[in-house]
Amino acid sequence: MDKINSQVQYLSKTIDDFRNFFRGDTSDIKDAFCKLEELTKDSLKDNYIKYYNKSVDTKLLLNENLFI
């Protein structure tokens, strides 16, 4: 049940992400790289690529989703 709930929450967030894809808010670059890591972690792992996020707290003045 926990795994099913986790997947449902993930899919719900994905739907929200698509709904807000073109919203042009200012975003934190650290959050953008965390989302990028979440999207690519399986592919990176399958190809033996290690990812290190050493970004600093900086605001983006562009659409975070387009940046990712």
PDB file of N, H, CA, C and O in Angstrom:
ATOM      1  N   MET A   1       0.822  -1.190   0.000  1.00  0.00           N
ATOM      2  CA  MET A   1       0.000   0.000   0.000  1.00  0.00           C
ATOM      3  C   MET A   1       0.868   1.257   0.000  1.00  0.00           C
ATOM      4  O   MET A   1       0.539   2.238  -0.667  1.00  0.00           O
ATOM      5  N   ASP A   2       1.981   1.232   0.749  1.00  0.00           N
ATOM      6  H   ASP A   2       2.249   0.436   1.291  1.00  0.00           H
ATOM      7  CA  ASP A   2       2.864   2.398   0.785  1.00  0.00           C
ATOM      8  C   ASP A   2       3.461   2.678  -0.593  1.00  0.00           C
ATOM      9  O   ASP A   2       3.549   3.831  -1.014  1.00  0.00           O
ATOM     10  N   LYS A   3       3.866   1.630  -1.285  1.00  0.00           N
ATOM     11  H   LYS A   3       3.794   0.693  -0.943  1.00  0.00           H
ATOM     12  CA  LYS A   3       4.449   1.797  -2.615  1.00  0.00           C
ATOM     13  C   LYS A   3       3.406   2.340  -3.598  1.00  0.00           C
ATOM     14  O   LYS A   3       3.716   3.211  -4.411  1.00  0.00           O
ATOM     15  N   ILE A   4       2.186   1.835  -3.528  1.00  0.00           N
ATOM     16  H   ILE A   4       1.934   1.127  -2.868  1.00  0.00           H
ATOM     17  CA  ILE A   4       1.115   2.323  -4.394  1.00  0.00           C
ATOM     18  C   ILE A   4       0.840   3.792  -4.102  1.00  0.00           C
ATOM     19  O   ILE A   4       0.698   4.595  -5.024  1.00  0.00           O
ATOM     20  N   ASN A   5       0.766   4.142  -2.835  1.00  0.00           N
ATOM     21  H   ASN A   5       0.881   3.490  -2.086  1.00  0.00           H
ATOM     22  CA  ASN A   5       0.537   5.530  -2.446  1.00  0.00           C
ATOM     23  C   ASN A   5       1.659   6.430  -2.947  1.00  0.00           C
ATOM     24  O   ASN A   5       1.403   7.532  -3.432  1.00  0.00           O
ATOM     25  N   SER A   6       2.889   5.968  -2.831  1.00  0.00           N
ATOM     26  H   SER A   6       3.097   5.073  -2.437  1.00  0.00           H
ATOM     27  CA  SER A   6       4.035   6.737  -3.307  1.00  0.00           C
ATOM     28  C   SER A   6       3.943   6.981  -4.812  1.00  0.00           C
ATOM     29  O   SER A   6       4.202   8.090  -5.280  1.00  0.00           O
ATOM     30  N   GLN A   7       3.577   5.951  -5.565  1.00  0.00           N
ATOM     31  H   GLN A   7       3.367   5.051  -5.185  1.00  0.00           H
ATOM     32  CA  GLN A   7       3.444   6.091  -7.014  1.00  0.00           C
ATOM     33  C   GLN A   7       2.301   7.037  -7.383  1.00  0.00           C
ATOM     34  O   GLN A   7       2.433   7.830  -8.315  1.00  0.00           O
ATOM     35  N   VAL A   8       1.195   6.963  -6.669  1.00  0.00           N
ATOM     36  H   VAL A   8       1.087   6.319  -5.911  1.00  0.00           H
ATOM     37  CA  VAL A   8       0.063   7.851  -6.925  1.00  0.00           C
ATOM     38  C   VAL A   8       0.460   9.296  -6.656  1.00  0.00           C
ATOM     39  O   VAL A   8       0.114  10.189  -7.430  1.00  0.00           O
ATOM     40  N   GLN A   9       1.184   9.533  -5.564  1.00  0.00           N
ATOM     41  H   GLN A   9       1.465   8.807  -4.935  1.00  0.00           H
ATOM     42  CA  GLN A   9       1.644  10.884  -5.248  1.00  0.00           C
ATOM     43  C   GLN A   9       2.590  11.398  -6.331  1.00  0.00           C
ATOM     44  O   GLN A   9       2.514  12.562  -6.724  1.00  0.00           O
ATOM     45  N   TYR A  10       3.478  10.533  -6.810  1.00  0.00           N
ATOM     46  H   TYR A  10       3.540   9.587  -6.490  1.00  0.00           H
ATOM     47  CA  TYR A  10       4.418  10.903  -7.862  1.00  0.00           C
ATOM     48  C   TYR A  10       3.668  11.272  -9.140  1.00  0.00           C
ATOM     49  O   TYR A  10       3.981  12.281  -9.772  1.00  0.00           O
ATOM     50  N   LEU A  11       2.690  10.469  -9.522  1.00  0.00           N
ATOM     51  H   LEU A  11       2.437   9.649  -9.009  1.00  0.00           H
ATOM     52  CA  LEU A  11       1.905  10.748 -10.730  1.00  0.00           C
ATOM     53  C   LEU A  11       1.090  12.029 -10.575  1.00  0.00           C
ATOM     54  O   LEU A  11       0.944  12.791 -11.531  1.00  0.00           O
ATOM     55  N   SER A  12       0.567  12.265  -9.395  1.00  0.00           N
ATOM     56  H   SER A  12       0.686  11.645  -8.619  1.00  0.00           H
ATOM     57  CA  SER A  12      -0.172  13.489  -9.140  1.00  0.00           C
ATOM     58  C   SER A  12       0.737  14.710  -9.297  1.00  0.00           C
ATOM     59  O   SER A  12       0.336  15.719  -9.877  1.00  0.00           O
ATOM     60  N   LYS A  13       1.946  14.611  -8.781  1.00  0.00           N
ATOM     61  H   LYS A  13       2.271  13.791  -8.310  1.00  0.00           H
ATOM     62  CA  LYS A  13       2.914  15.703  -8.926  1.00  0.00           C
ATOM     63  C   LYS A  13       3.287  15.902 -10.384  1.00  0.00           C
ATOM     64  O   LYS A  13       3.463  17.035 -10.831  1.00  0.00           O
ATOM     65  N   THR A  14       3.412  14.804 -11.134  1.00  0.00           N
ATOM     66  H   THR A  14       3.269  13.884 -10.770  1.00  0.00           H
ATOM     67  CA  THR A  14       3.722  14.894 -12.554  1.00  0.00           C
ATOM     68  C   THR A  14       2.619  15.648 -13.299  1.00  0.00           C
ATOM     69  O   THR A  14       2.904  16.483 -14.158  1.00  0.00           O
ATOM     70  N   ILE A  15       1.382  15.357 -12.975  1.00  0.00           N
ATOM     71  H   ILE A  15       1.150  14.679 -12.278  1.00  0.00           H
ATOM     72  CA  ILE A  15       0.258  16.068 -13.593  1.00  0.00           C
ATOM     73  C   ILE A  15       0.333  17.555 -13.271  1.00  0.00           C
ATOM     74  O   ILE A  15       0.122  18.392 -14.148  1.00  0.00           O
ATOM     75  N   ASP A  16       0.633  17.888 -12.017  1.00  0.00           N
ATOM     76  H   ASP A  16       0.805  17.208 -11.304  1.00  0.00           H
ATOM     77  CA  ASP A  16       0.781  19.298 -11.632  1.00  0.00           C
ATOM     78  C   ASP A  16       1.934  19.952 -12.382  1.00  0.00           C
ATOM     79  O   ASP A  16       1.830  21.106 -12.798  1.00  0.00           O
ATOM     80  N   ASP A  17       3.035  19.218 -12.557  1.00  0.00           N
ATOM     81  H   ASP A  17       3.119  18.280 -12.219  1.00  0.00           H
ATOM     82  CA  ASP A  17       4.182  19.753 -13.296  1.00  0.00           C
ATOM     83  C   ASP A  17       3.805  20.073 -14.738  1.00  0.00           C
ATOM     84  O   ASP A  17       4.186  21.120 -15.261  1.00  0.00           O
ATOM     85  N   PHE A  18       3.061  19.180 -15.382  1.00  0.00           N
ATOM     86  H   PHE A  18       2.751  18.330 -14.957  1.00  0.00           H
ATOM     87  CA  PHE A  18       2.619  19.448 -16.745  1.00  0.00           C
ATOM     88  C   PHE A  18       1.677  20.639 -16.795  1.00  0.00           C
ATOM     89  O   PHE A  18       1.745  21.451 -17.718  1.00  0.00           O
ATOM     90  N   ARG A  19       0.819  20.745 -15.828  1.00  0.00           N
ATOM     91  H   ARG A  19       0.764  20.085 -15.078  1.00  0.00           H
ATOM     92  CA  ARG A  19      -0.141  21.851 -15.781  1.00  0.00           C
ATOM     93  C   ARG A  19       0.596  23.188 -15.656  1.00  0.00           C
ATOM     94  O   ARG A  19       0.173  24.190 -16.233  1.00  0.00           O
ATOM     95  N   ASN A  20       1.680  23.198 -14.911  1.00  0.00           N
ATOM     96  H   ASN A  20       2.022  22.384 -14.442  1.00  0.00           H
ATOM     97  CA  ASN A  20       2.413  24.441 -14.649  1.00  0.00           C
ATOM     98  C   ASN A  20       3.667  24.592 -15.511  1.00  0.00           C
ATOM     99  O   ASN A  20       4.508  25.444 -15.225  1.00  0.00           O
ATOM    100  N   PHE A  21       3.806  23.780 -16.558  1.00  0.00           N
ATOM    101  H   PHE A  21       3.123  23.088 -16.790  1.00  0.00           H
ATOM    102  CA  PHE A  21       5.052  23.724 -17.318  1.00  0.00           C
ATOM    103  C   PHE A  21       5.489  25.079 -17.861  1.00  0.00           C
ATOM    104  O   PHE A  21       6.671  25.415 -17.781  1.00  0.00           O
ATOM    105  N   PHE A  22       4.573  25.861 -18.407  1.00  0.00           N
ATOM    106  H   PHE A  22       3.613  25.589 -18.472  1.00  0.00           H
ATOM    107  CA  PHE A  22       4.964  27.106 -19.047  1.00  0.00           C
ATOM    108  C   PHE A  22       4.849  28.328 -18.146  1.00  0.00           C
ATOM    109  O   PHE A  22       4.977  29.460 -18.612  1.00  0.00           O
ATOM    110  N   ARG A  23       4.614  28.108 -16.890  1.00  0.00           N
ATOM    111  H   ARG A  23       4.510  27.189 -16.512  1.00  0.00           H
ATOM    112  CA  ARG A  23       4.563  29.223 -15.953  1.00  0.00           C
ATOM    113  C   ARG A  23       5.975  29.795 -15.814  1.00  0.00           C
ATOM    114  O   ARG A  23       6.917  29.048 -15.549  1.00  0.00           O
ATOM    115  N   GLY A  24       6.130  31.089 -15.986  1.00  0.00           N
ATOM    116  H   GLY A  24       5.365  31.696 -16.201  1.00  0.00           H
ATOM    117  CA  GLY A  24       7.454  31.706 -16.005  1.00  0.00           C
ATOM    118  C   GLY A  24       7.862  32.319 -14.691  1.00  0.00           C
ATOM    119  O   GLY A  24       8.207  33.499 -14.647  1.00  0.00           O
ATOM    120  N   ASP A  25       7.835  31.565 -13.634  1.00  0.00           N
ATOM    121  H   ASP A  25       7.555  30.606 -13.670  1.00  0.00           H
ATOM    122  CA  ASP A  25       8.196  32.096 -12.325  1.00  0.00           C
ATOM    123  C   ASP A  25       9.712  32.124 -12.142  1.00  0.00           C
ATOM    124  O   ASP A  25      10.447  31.410 -12.823  1.00  0.00           O
ATOM    125  N   THR A  26      10.157  32.949 -11.225  1.00  0.00           N
ATOM    126  H   THR A  26       9.560  33.529 -10.671  1.00  0.00           H
ATOM    127  CA  THR A  26      11.539  32.944 -10.802  1.00  0.00           C
ATOM    128  C   THR A  26      11.740  31.739  -9.895  1.00  0.00           C
ATOM    129  O   THR A  26      10.933  31.499  -8.996  1.00  0.00           O
ATOM    130  N   SER A  27      12.804  30.980 -10.121  1.00  0.00           N
ATOM    131  H   SER A  27      13.459  31.175 -10.851  1.00  0.00           H
ATOM    132  CA  SER A  27      13.011  29.744  -9.376  1.00  0.00           C
ATOM    133  C   SER A  27      14.420  29.692  -8.800  1.00  0.00           C
ATOM    134  O   SER A  27      15.324  30.389  -9.261  1.00  0.00           O
ATOM    135  N   ASP A  28      14.585  28.862  -7.795  1.00  0.00           N
ATOM    136  H   ASP A  28      13.851  28.296  -7.420  1.00  0.00           H
ATOM    137  CA  ASP A  28      15.882  28.628  -7.183  1.00  0.00           C
ATOM    138  C   ASP A  28      16.622  27.585  -8.021  1.00  0.00           C
ATOM    139  O   ASP A  28      16.082  26.513  -8.294  1.00  0.00           O
ATOM    140  N   ILE A  29      17.844  27.890  -8.428  1.00  0.00           N
ATOM    141  H   ILE A  29      18.283  28.761  -8.207  1.00  0.00           H
ATOM    142  CA  ILE A  29      18.602  26.989  -9.297  1.00  0.00           C
ATOM    143  C   ILE A  29      18.892  25.655  -8.600  1.00  0.00           C
ATOM    144  O   ILE A  29      18.987  24.616  -9.254  1.00  0.00           O
ATOM    145  N   LYS A  30      19.031  25.692  -7.285  1.00  0.00           N
ATOM    146  H   LYS A  30      18.954  26.536  -6.755  1.00  0.00           H
ATOM    147  CA  LYS A  30      19.270  24.462  -6.530  1.00  0.00           C
ATOM    148  C   LYS A  30      18.088  23.505  -6.684  1.00  0.00           C
ATOM    149  O   LYS A  30      18.280  22.302  -6.866  1.00  0.00           O
ATOM    150  N   ASP A  31      16.871  24.035  -6.612  1.00  0.00           N
ATOM    151  H   ASP A  31      16.714  25.012  -6.464  1.00  0.00           H
ATOM    152  CA  ASP A  31      15.673  23.225  -6.791  1.00  0.00           C
ATOM    153  C   ASP A  31      15.599  22.675  -8.215  1.00  0.00           C
ATOM    154  O   ASP A  31      15.191  21.533  -8.424  1.00  0.00           O
ATOM    155  N   ALA A  32      15.995  23.492  -9.189  1.00  0.00           N
ATOM    156  H   ALA A  32      16.327  24.420  -9.019  1.00  0.00           H
ATOM    157  CA  ALA A  32      15.965  23.051 -10.588  1.00  0.00           C
ATOM    158  C   ALA A  32      16.900  21.862 -10.793  1.00  0.00           C
ATOM    159  O   ALA A  32      16.539  20.904 -11.475  1.00  0.00           O
ATOM    160  N   PHE A  33      18.086  21.914 -10.215  1.00  0.00           N
ATOM    161  H   PHE A  33      18.379  22.693  -9.660  1.00  0.00           H
ATOM    162  CA  PHE A  33      19.021  20.801 -10.362  1.00  0.00           C
ATOM    163  C   PHE A  33      18.552  19.559  -9.601  1.00  0.00           C
ATOM    164  O   PHE A  33      18.822  18.436 -10.027  1.00  0.00           O
ATOM    165  N   CYS A  34      17.860  19.747  -8.490  1.00  0.00           N
ATOM    166  H   CYS A  34      17.640  20.659  -8.143  1.00  0.00           H
ATOM    167  CA  CYS A  34      17.291  18.599  -7.774  1.00  0.00           C
ATOM    168  C   CYS A  34      16.224  17.919  -8.630  1.00  0.00           C
ATOM    169  O   CYS A  34      16.163  16.691  -8.688  1.00  0.00           O
ATOM    170  N   LYS A  35      15.382  18.717  -9.294  1.00  0.00           N
ATOM    171  H   LYS A  35      15.431  19.714  -9.246  1.00  0.00           H
ATOM    172  CA  LYS A  35      14.369  18.147 -10.173  1.00  0.00           C
ATOM    173  C   LYS A  35      15.007  17.454 -11.365  1.00  0.00           C
ATOM    174  O   LYS A  35      14.552  16.394 -11.793  1.00  0.00           O
ATOM    175  N   LEU A  36      16.059  18.056 -11.898  1.00  0.00           N
ATOM    176  H   LEU A  36      16.429  18.917 -11.550  1.00  0.00           H
ATOM    177  CA  LEU A  36      16.780  17.439 -13.011  1.00  0.00           C
ATOM    178  C   LEU A  36      17.368  16.101 -12.593  1.00  0.00           C
ATOM    179  O   LEU A  36      17.299  15.127 -13.343  1.00  0.00           O
ATOM    180  N   GLU A  37      17.938  16.051 -11.412  1.00  0.00           N
ATOM    181  H   GLU A  37      17.993  16.842 -10.802  1.00  0.00           H
ATOM    182  CA  GLU A  37      18.496  14.797 -10.896  1.00  0.00           C
ATOM    183  C   GLU A  37      17.398  13.740 -10.747  1.00  0.00           C
ATOM    184  O   GLU A  37      17.600  12.574 -11.087  1.00  0.00           O
ATOM    185  N   GLU A  38      16.251  14.150 -10.244  1.00  0.00           N
ATOM    186  H   GLU A  38      16.086  15.097  -9.967  1.00  0.00           H
ATOM    187  CA  GLU A  38      15.136  13.209 -10.066  1.00  0.00           C
ATOM    188  C   GLU A  38      14.673  12.634 -11.404  1.00  0.00           C
ATOM    189  O   GLU A  38      14.337  11.453 -11.500  1.00  0.00           O
ATOM    190  N   LEU A  39      14.661  13.475 -12.429  1.00  0.00           N
ATOM    191  H   LEU A  39      14.934  14.434 -12.352  1.00  0.00           H
ATOM    192  CA  LEU A  39      14.227  13.030 -13.752  1.00  0.00           C
ATOM    193  C   LEU A  39      15.231  12.094 -14.426  1.00  0.00           C
ATOM    194  O   LEU A  39      14.839  11.232 -15.213  1.00  0.00           O
ATOM    195  N   THR A  40      16.506  12.255 -14.129  1.00  0.00           N
ATOM    196  H   THR A  40      16.824  12.955 -13.489  1.00  0.00           H
ATOM    197  CA  THR A  40      17.540  11.519 -14.861  1.00  0.00           C
ATOM    198  C   THR A  40      18.264  10.458 -14.034  1.00  0.00           C
ATOM    199  O   THR A  40      19.143   9.777 -14.561  1.00  0.00           O
ATOM    200  N   LYS A  41      17.923  10.301 -12.768  1.00  0.00           N
ATOM    201  H   LYS A  41      17.209  10.854 -12.340  1.00  0.00           H
ATOM    202  CA  LYS A  41      18.699   9.438 -11.886  1.00  0.00           C
ATOM    203  C   LYS A  41      18.773   7.990 -12.365  1.00  0.00           C
ATOM    204  O   LYS A  41      19.832   7.369 -12.279  1.00  0.00           O
ATOM    205  N   ASP A  42      17.667   7.444 -12.867  1.00  0.00           N
ATOM    206  H   ASP A  42      16.807   7.948 -12.937  1.00  0.00           H
ATOM    207  CA  ASP A  42      17.686   6.053 -13.320  1.00  0.00           C
ATOM    208  C   ASP A  42      18.569   5.875 -14.550  1.00  0.00           C
ATOM    209  O   ASP A  42      19.326   4.910 -14.649  1.00  0.00           O
ATOM    210  N   SER A  43      18.464   6.805 -15.476  1.00  0.00           N
ATOM    211  H   SER A  43      17.849   7.589 -15.397  1.00  0.00           H
ATOM    212  CA  SER A  43      19.282   6.743 -16.685  1.00  0.00           C
ATOM    213  C   SER A  43      20.766   6.891 -16.350  1.00  0.00           C
ATOM    214  O   SER A  43      21.609   6.175 -16.890  1.00  0.00           O
ATOM    215  N   LEU A  44      21.072   7.826 -15.456  1.00  0.00           N
ATOM    216  H   LEU A  44      20.387   8.408 -15.018  1.00  0.00           H
ATOM    217  CA  LEU A  44      22.466   8.018 -15.052  1.00  0.00           C
ATOM    218  C   LEU A  44      23.006   6.769 -14.362  1.00  0.00           C
ATOM    219  O   LEU A  44      24.126   6.337 -14.633  1.00  0.00           O
ATOM    220  N   LYS A  45      22.209   6.196 -13.474  1.00  0.00           N
ATOM    221  H   LYS A  45      21.299   6.547 -13.254  1.00  0.00           H
ATOM    222  CA  LYS A  45      22.626   4.996 -12.745  1.00  0.00           C
ATOM    223  C   LYS A  45      22.854   3.835 -13.704  1.00  0.00           C
ATOM    224  O   LYS A  45      23.834   3.102 -13.567  1.00  0.00           O
ATOM    225  N   ASP A  46      21.957   3.660 -14.676  1.00  0.00           N
ATOM    226  H   ASP A  46      21.161   4.256 -14.787  1.00  0.00           H
ATOM    227  CA  ASP A  46      22.090   2.575 -15.645  1.00  0.00           C
ATOM    228  C   ASP A  46      23.354   2.709 -16.489  1.00  0.00           C
ATOM    229  O   ASP A  46      23.882   1.715 -16.988  1.00  0.00           O
ATOM    230  N   ASN A  47      23.836   3.942 -16.647  1.00  0.00           N
ATOM    231  H   ASN A  47      23.407   4.749 -16.241  1.00  0.00           H
ATOM    232  CA  ASN A  47      25.039   4.186 -17.446  1.00  0.00           C
ATOM    233  C   ASN A  47      26.271   4.467 -16.584  1.00  0.00           C
ATOM    234  O   ASN A  47      27.283   4.970 -17.072  1.00  0.00           O
ATOM    235  N   TYR A  48      26.169   4.132 -15.296  1.00  0.00           N
ATOM    236  H   TYR A  48      25.348   3.723 -14.900  1.00  0.00           H
ATOM    237  CA  TYR A  48      27.280   4.256 -14.344  1.00  0.00           C
ATOM    238  C   TYR A  48      27.820   5.691 -14.271  1.00  0.00           C
ATOM    239  O   TYR A  48      29.027   5.918 -14.198  1.00  0.00           O
ATOM    240  N   ILE A  49      26.902   6.632 -14.294  1.00  0.00           N
ATOM    241  H   ILE A  49      25.921   6.447 -14.354  1.00  0.00           H
ATOM    242  CA  ILE A  49      27.274   8.038 -14.201  1.00  0.00           C
ATOM    243  C   ILE A  49      26.878   8.548 -12.830  1.00  0.00           C
ATOM    244  O   ILE A  49      25.726   8.414 -12.418  1.00  0.00           O
ATOM    245  N   LYS A  50      27.837   9.136 -12.120  1.00  0.00           N
ATOM    246  H   LYS A  50      28.773   9.245 -12.455  1.00  0.00           H
ATOM    247  CA  LYS A  50      27.553   9.724 -10.813  1.00  0.00           C
ATOM    248  C   LYS A  50      27.292  11.209 -10.990  1.00  0.00           C
ATOM    249  O   LYS A  50      27.969  11.889 -11.761  1.00  0.00           O
ATOM    250  N   TYR A  51      26.304  11.693 -10.266  1.00  0.00           N
ATOM    251  H   TYR A  51      25.755  11.140  -9.640  1.00  0.00           H
ATOM    252  CA  TYR A  51      25.879  13.089 -10.355  1.00  0.00           C
ATOM    253  C   TYR A  51      26.059  13.743  -8.991  1.00  0.00           C
ATOM    254  O   TYR A  51      25.578  13.229  -7.982  1.00  0.00           O
ATOM    255  N   TYR A  52      26.747  14.868  -8.964  1.00  0.00           N
ATOM    256  H   TYR A  52      27.138  15.286  -9.784  1.00  0.00           H
ATOM    257  CA  TYR A  52      26.938  15.615  -7.727  1.00  0.00           C
ATOM    258  C   TYR A  52      26.353  17.006  -7.912  1.00  0.00           C
ATOM    259  O   TYR A  52      26.727  17.726  -8.838  1.00  0.00           O
ATOM    260  N   ASN A  53      25.449  17.373  -7.043  1.00  0.00           N
ATOM    261  H   ASN A  53      25.146  16.788  -6.291  1.00  0.00           H
ATOM    262  CA  ASN A  53      24.823  18.690  -7.099  1.00  0.00           C
ATOM    263  C   ASN A  53      25.511  19.595  -6.084  1.00  0.00           C
ATOM    264  O   ASN A  53      25.299  19.477  -4.877  1.00  0.00           O
ATOM    265  N   LYS A  54      26.334  20.496  -6.596  1.00  0.00           N
ATOM    266  H   LYS A  54      26.506  20.592  -7.576  1.00  0.00           H
ATOM    267  CA  LYS A  54      27.035  21.447  -5.733  1.00  0.00           C
ATOM    268  C   LYS A  54      26.623  22.877  -6.078  1.00  0.00           C
ATOM    269  O   LYS A  54      27.429  23.803  -5.993  1.00  0.00           O
ATOM    270  N   SER A  55      25.370  23.044  -6.464  1.00  0.00           N
ATOM    271  H   SER A  55      24.715  22.291  -6.533  1.00  0.00           H
ATOM    272  CA  SER A  55      24.885  24.362  -6.841  1.00  0.00           C
ATOM    273  C   SER A  55      24.676  25.225  -5.606  1.00  0.00           C
ATOM    274  O   SER A  55      24.515  24.721  -4.495  1.00  0.00           O
ATOM    275  N   VAL A  56      24.682  26.507  -5.819  1.00  0.00           N
ATOM    276  H   VAL A  56      24.813  26.917  -6.722  1.00  0.00           H
ATOM    277  CA  VAL A  56      24.479  27.468  -4.735  1.00  0.00           C
ATOM    278  C   VAL A  56      23.064  28.026  -4.832  1.00  0.00           C
ATOM    279  O   VAL A  56      22.393  27.865  -5.852  1.00  0.00           O
ATOM    280  N   ASP A  57      22.620  28.674  -3.781  1.00  0.00           N
ATOM    281  H   ASP A  57      23.165  28.806  -2.953  1.00  0.00           H
ATOM    282  CA  ASP A  57      21.291  29.285  -3.779  1.00  0.00           C
ATOM    283  C   ASP A  57      21.312  30.535  -4.654  1.00  0.00           C
ATOM    284  O   ASP A  57      21.777  31.597  -4.240  1.00  0.00           O
ATOM    285  N   THR A  58      20.802  30.383  -5.863  1.00  0.00           N
ATOM    286  H   THR A  58      20.424  29.521  -6.199  1.00  0.00           H
ATOM    287  CA  THR A  58      20.732  31.479  -6.820  1.00  0.00           C
ATOM    288  C   THR A  58      19.370  31.437  -7.483  1.00  0.00           C
ATOM    289  O   THR A  58      18.858  30.359  -7.785  1.00  0.00           O
ATOM    290  N   LYS A  59      18.795  32.571  -7.706  1.00  0.00           N
ATOM    291  H   LYS A  59      19.211  33.446  -7.461  1.00  0.00           H
ATOM    292  CA  LYS A  59      17.475  32.639  -8.349  1.00  0.00           C
ATOM    293  C   LYS A  59      17.628  32.661  -9.863  1.00  0.00           C
ATOM    294  O   LYS A  59      18.531  33.299 -10.404  1.00  0.00           O
ATOM    295  N   LEU A  60      16.721  31.946 -10.537  1.00  0.00           N
ATOM    296  H   LEU A  60      15.988  31.428 -10.097  1.00  0.00           H
ATOM    297  CA  LEU A  60      16.653  31.966 -11.989  1.00  0.00           C
ATOM    298  C   LEU A  60      15.587  32.962 -12.414  1.00  0.00           C
ATOM    299  O   LEU A  60      14.508  33.005 -11.824  1.00  0.00           O
ATOM    300  N   LEU A  61      15.873  33.746 -13.413  1.00  0.00           N
ATOM    301  H   LEU A  61      16.749  33.710 -13.893  1.00  0.00           H
ATOM    302  CA  LEU A  61      14.881  34.682 -13.928  1.00  0.00           C
ATOM    303  C   LEU A  61      14.333  34.156 -15.249  1.00  0.00           C
ATOM    304  O   LEU A  61      14.191  34.904 -16.217  1.00  0.00           O
ATOM    305  N   LEU A  62      14.025  32.862 -15.276  1.00  0.00           N
ATOM    306  H   LEU A  62      14.140  32.255 -14.490  1.00  0.00           H
ATOM    307  CA  LEU A  62      13.478  32.236 -16.466  1.00  0.00           C
ATOM    308  C   LEU A  62      12.617  31.060 -16.061  1.00  0.00           C
ATOM    309  O   LEU A  62      12.528  30.724 -14.880  1.00  0.00           O
ATOM    310  N   ASN A  63      11.991  30.444 -17.024  1.00  0.00           N
ATOM    311  H   ASN A  63      12.063  30.717 -17.983  1.00  0.00           H
ATOM    312  CA  ASN A  63      11.109  29.314 -16.755  1.00  0.00           C
ATOM    313  C   ASN A  63      11.943  28.104 -16.342  1.00  0.00           C
ATOM    314  O   ASN A  63      12.751  27.608 -17.127  1.00  0.00           O
ATOM    315  N   GLU A  64      11.751  27.636 -15.134  1.00  0.00           N
ATOM    316  H   GLU A  64      11.095  28.039 -14.496  1.00  0.00           H
ATOM    317  CA  GLU A  64      12.533  26.519 -14.591  1.00  0.00           C
ATOM    318  C   GLU A  64      12.375  25.271 -15.436  1.00  0.00           C
ATOM    319  O   GLU A  64      13.358  24.575 -15.689  1.00  0.00           O
ATOM    320  N   ASN A  65      11.167  24.969 -15.878  1.00  0.00           N
ATOM    321  H   ASN A  65      10.369  25.535 -15.673  1.00  0.00           H
ATOM    322  CA  ASN A  65      10.943  23.764 -16.666  1.00  0.00           C
ATOM    323  C   ASN A  65      11.657  23.793 -18.000  1.00  0.00           C
ATOM    324  O   ASN A  65      12.191  22.774 -18.438  1.00  0.00           O
ATOM    325  N   LEU A  66      11.675  24.935 -18.648  1.00  0.00           N
ATOM    326  H   LEU A  66      11.241  25.762 -18.292  1.00  0.00           H
ATOM    327  CA  LEU A  66      12.417  25.050 -19.907  1.00  0.00           C
ATOM    328  C   LEU A  66      13.916  24.926 -19.663  1.00  0.00           C
ATOM    329  O   LEU A  66      14.631  24.368 -20.496  1.00  0.00           O
ATOM    330  N   PHE A  67      14.396  25.430 -18.547  1.00  0.00           N
ATOM    331  H   PHE A  67      13.815  25.883 -17.870  1.00  0.00           H
ATOM    332  CA  PHE A  67      15.806  25.290 -18.177  1.00  0.00           C
ATOM    333  C   PHE A  67      16.175  23.835 -17.988  1.00  0.00           C
ATOM    334  O   PHE A  67      17.209  23.384 -18.479  1.00  0.00           O
ATOM    335  N   ILE A  68      15.332  23.095 -17.274  1.00  0.00           N
ATOM    336  H   ILE A  68      14.492  23.461 -16.875  1.00  0.00           H
ATOM    337  CA  ILE A  68      15.597  21.676 -17.034  1.00  0.00           C
ATOM    338  C   ILE A  68      15.592  20.929 -18.344  1.00  0.00           C
ATOM    339  O   ILE A  68      15.796  19.716 -18.363  1.00  0.00           O
TER     340      ILE A  68
END
